[in-house]
Amino acid sequence: VLSLLFFINEEKDSVLKKLIINLIIISVLIASSTSGAILAYIFASAYKYRRRITKTNTVLLMIIAILFIIFLDFTNCQFIKKIISQLTLISEHHNEIFSNVGLPYGEFISKYGGMSTSGIWRLALWVKSIDILENAPILKLILGNGIGSSVGLLGILPHNDYLRILIEQGLIGLILTFSFYIVIYFRLDDKYRYIPLMFAFFSFTENNLDNILFMSLFIFFISTA
């Protein structure tokens, strides 16, 4: 749904069209309870409107956000329930997560529900990924273990593109990736720079490199913006 931002022409589109597209995005993000995408959208929006943010409207926005969260909680919104259960699960089992031991996901799912475990297994995957990197020979740390090796080492993609690149392509691959983002950022008009920043932020919690549709649209967007 974040791909809908590619359809906004900052110079020509009306305020109404921009508002409708953003309302659709917000509605779908909340309905899908995708916390990583929501945080990426908030981060990108804050960057986009950074020059309009003052102390006064920051306080106002915080009040509106708090009231909105209270409203969602009052209406028994699935997203709020998911966030609370995720944080509860992580706080109760943080020692096991950082000890890099096996976690009883079946027990977690039966107790908290399937959606509530996405946070804890992401953290566990990241801890395991860091452990692999810490124990990697210097050559593999620089060059990586090869494309697709993260699945073999972790059993699943790490849901963090940067850790995946480090494992598969090493420090060289990570440096090239960040260089790619920097080049895109400075080539784009300032009005559109929030989009690659959003993508870069979202990549901390997702496997965006495998999202062929999004990546294709993203490439077309940056080539024409």
C-alpha positions as CSV (number, residue, x, y, z in Angstrom):
1,V,0.0,0.0,0.0
2,L,3.0,2.3,0.5
3,S,3.5,2.1,-3.3
4,L,0.4,4.4,-3.6
5,L,2.8,7.3,-2.7
6,F,4.4,6.8,-6.1
7,F,1.1,8.1,-7.7
8,I,1.3,11.5,-6.0
9,N,2.6,14.4,-8.1
10,E,3.7,17.0,-5.6
11,E,3.6,19.8,-8.2
12,K,0.3,19.1,-10.0
13,D,-2.0,17.1,-7.8
14,S,-4.6,18.8,-5.7
15,V,-4.6,18.8,-1.9
16,L,-7.7,16.6,-2.0
17,K,-6.1,13.9,-4.1
18,K,-3.0,13.8,-1.8
19,L,-5.3,13.6,1.3
20,I,-7.4,10.8,-0.2
21,I,-4.3,8.7,-1.1
22,N,-2.7,9.2,2.4
23,L,-6.0,8.4,4.1
24,I,-6.2,5.1,2.1
25,I,-2.6,4.3,3.1
26,I,-3.2,5.1,6.8
27,S,-6.5,3.0,6.8
28,V,-4.9,0.0,5.2
29,L,-1.8,0.2,7.5
30,I,-3.9,0.3,10.6
31,A,-6.3,-2.5,9.3
32,S,-3.3,-4.7,8.5
33,S,-1.6,-3.9,11.8
34,T,1.8,-3.7,10.1
35,S,3.8,-1.8,12.8
36,G,7.0,-1.5,10.7
37,A,5.2,0.0,7.8
38,I,3.4,2.4,10.1
39,L,6.6,3.6,11.7
40,A,8.2,4.0,8.3
41,Y,5.3,6.1,7.1
42,I,5.4,8.3,10.2
43,F,9.2,8.8,9.9
44,A,8.8,9.7,6.2
45,S,5.9,12.1,6.9
46,A,7.9,13.8,9.7
47,Y,10.8,14.3,7.3
48,K,8.5,15.5,4.5
49,Y,6.9,18.2,6.6
50,R,9.9,18.9,8.8
51,R,10.1,22.6,7.8
52,R,6.5,23.1,8.8
53,I,6.9,21.6,12.3
54,T,7.0,24.1,15.1
55,K,6.8,23.6,18.9
56,T,3.1,24.6,18.8
57,N,2.0,22.2,16.1
58,T,4.2,19.5,17.5
59,V,2.3,19.6,20.8
60,L,-1.0,19.7,18.8
61,L,0.0,16.7,16.7
62,M,1.0,14.7,19.9
63,I,-2.3,15.5,21.5
64,I,-4.2,14.4,18.3
65,A,-2.0,11.2,18.2
66,I,-2.8,10.4,21.8
67,L,-6.5,11.0,21.3
68,F,-6.4,8.8,18.2
69,I,-4.7,6.0,20.0
70,I,-7.2,6.2,22.8
71,F,-10.0,6.1,20.2
72,L,-8.5,3.0,18.6
73,D,-8.2,1.4,22.0
74,F,-11.8,2.3,22.9
75,T,-13.1,0.8,19.7
76,N,-11.1,-2.4,20.4
77,C,-8.8,-1.9,17.4
78,Q,-6.8,-5.0,16.5
79,F,-3.6,-2.9,15.9
80,I,-3.5,-1.6,19.5
81,K,-4.2,-5.1,20.9
82,K,-1.4,-6.4,18.7
83,I,1.1,-3.8,19.9
84,I,0.3,-4.3,23.6
85,S,0.6,-8.1,23.3
86,Q,3.8,-7.9,21.3
87,L,5.4,-5.6,23.9
88,T,4.1,-7.8,26.8
89,L,5.6,-10.9,25.1
90,I,9.0,-9.3,24.5
91,S,9.2,-7.9,28.0
92,E,8.4,-11.3,29.6
93,H,11.0,-13.2,27.5
94,H,13.7,-10.6,26.7
95,N,16.3,-12.8,28.5
96,E,15.6,-15.8,26.3
97,I,15.7,-13.5,23.2
98,F,19.2,-12.1,23.9
99,S,20.5,-15.4,25.1
100,N,19.9,-16.8,21.6
101,V,18.1,-19.9,22.8
102,G,15.1,-21.6,21.2
103,L,11.8,-20.0,21.9
104,P,8.5,-21.9,22.3
105,Y,6.6,-20.2,19.5
106,G,3.8,-22.7,19.6
107,E,3.2,-21.9,23.2
108,F,3.3,-18.1,22.4
109,I,0.8,-18.5,19.5
110,S,-1.7,-20.4,21.7
111,K,-1.4,-17.9,24.5
112,Y,-1.1,-14.6,22.6
113,G,-2.2,-15.3,19.0
114,G,-0.2,-15.6,15.8
115,M,0.0,-11.8,15.1
116,S,1.5,-11.1,18.5
117,T,4.6,-13.2,17.9
118,S,5.9,-11.2,14.9
119,G,7.9,-8.9,17.1
120,I,9.6,-11.5,19.3
121,W,10.6,-13.8,16.4
122,R,12.0,-10.8,14.5
123,L,14.1,-9.9,17.5
124,A,15.3,-13.5,17.9
125,L,16.2,-13.6,14.2
126,W,18.2,-10.4,14.5
127,V,20.0,-11.6,17.6
128,K,20.9,-14.9,15.7
129,S,22.0,-12.9,12.7
130,I,24.3,-10.7,14.8
131,D,25.7,-13.8,16.4
132,I,26.5,-15.2,13.0
133,L,28.2,-12.0,12.0
134,E,30.2,-11.8,15.2
135,N,31.6,-15.3,14.7
136,A,32.2,-15.0,10.9
137,P,35.7,-15.2,9.5
138,I,37.0,-11.8,8.5
139,L,36.9,-12.6,4.8
140,K,33.2,-13.6,5.0
141,L,32.5,-10.5,7.1
142,I,33.9,-8.4,4.2
143,L,32.6,-10.4,1.2
144,G,29.6,-12.2,2.7
145,N,28.5,-15.8,2.5
146,G,26.9,-15.5,-0.9
147,I,23.4,-14.6,-2.3
148,G,20.7,-16.6,-0.6
149,S,22.9,-17.9,2.2
150,S,20.9,-16.1,5.0
151,V,18.0,-18.6,4.5
152,G,20.5,-21.5,4.9
153,L,22.1,-20.0,8.0
154,L,18.9,-18.8,9.7
155,G,16.3,-21.1,8.2
156,I,14.3,-18.0,7.1
157,L,15.0,-14.5,5.8
158,P,15.9,-12.2,8.7
159,H,13.2,-9.6,8.1
160,N,15.9,-6.9,8.1
161,D,17.4,-6.2,4.7
162,Y,20.6,-4.7,6.2
163,L,21.4,-7.8,8.3
164,R,20.6,-9.9,5.2
165,I,23.0,-7.9,3.1
166,L,25.7,-8.2,5.7
167,I,25.3,-11.9,5.9
168,E,25.0,-12.5,2.2
169,Q,27.2,-9.8,0.7
170,G,29.3,-8.6,3.6
171,L,30.5,-5.1,4.5
172,I,31.1,-4.3,0.8
173,G,27.5,-5.1,-0.1
174,L,26.2,-3.0,2.8
175,I,28.4,0.0,1.9
176,L,27.3,-0.2,-1.7
177,T,23.6,-0.4,-0.6
178,F,24.0,2.8,1.6
179,S,25.8,4.4,-1.3
180,F,22.8,3.6,-3.5
181,Y,20.5,5.3,-1.0
182,I,22.7,8.4,-0.8
183,V,22.9,8.8,-4.5
184,I,19.1,8.4,-4.9
185,Y,18.5,10.9,-2.1
186,F,20.6,13.7,-3.6
187,R,19.4,13.1,-7.2
188,L,15.7,13.4,-6.2
189,D,13.9,16.7,-5.7
190,D,13.5,17.5,-2.0
191,K,9.7,17.0,-2.3
192,Y,10.2,13.3,-3.1
193,R,13.2,12.4,-0.9
194,Y,10.9,11.2,1.8
195,I,10.0,8.1,-0.3
196,P,13.5,6.5,-0.4
197,L,13.9,7.4,3.3
198,M,10.6,5.6,4.0
199,F,11.8,2.6,2.1
200,A,15.2,2.6,3.9
201,F,13.5,2.8,7.3
202,F,11.0,0.1,6.5
203,S,13.9,-2.2,5.4
204,F,14.9,-2.5,9.1
205,T,11.9,-4.7,9.7
206,E,11.0,-6.3,6.4
207,N,12.4,-8.3,3.4
208,N,11.7,-5.5,0.9
209,L,14.4,-6.8,-1.5
210,D,12.1,-9.8,-2.2
211,N,9.0,-7.7,-2.9
212,I,9.3,-7.6,-6.7
213,L,6.2,-5.4,-7.2
214,F,7.4,-2.7,-4.8
215,M,11.0,-2.8,-6.0
216,S,9.9,-2.5,-9.6
217,L,7.6,0.5,-8.9
218,F,10.4,2.0,-6.7
219,I,12.9,1.7,-9.6
220,F,10.5,3.2,-12.1
221,F,9.7,6.0,-9.6
222,I,13.3,7.1,-9.0
223,S,14.1,6.9,-12.7
224,T,11.3,9.4,-13.5
225,A,10.9,11.6,-10.4
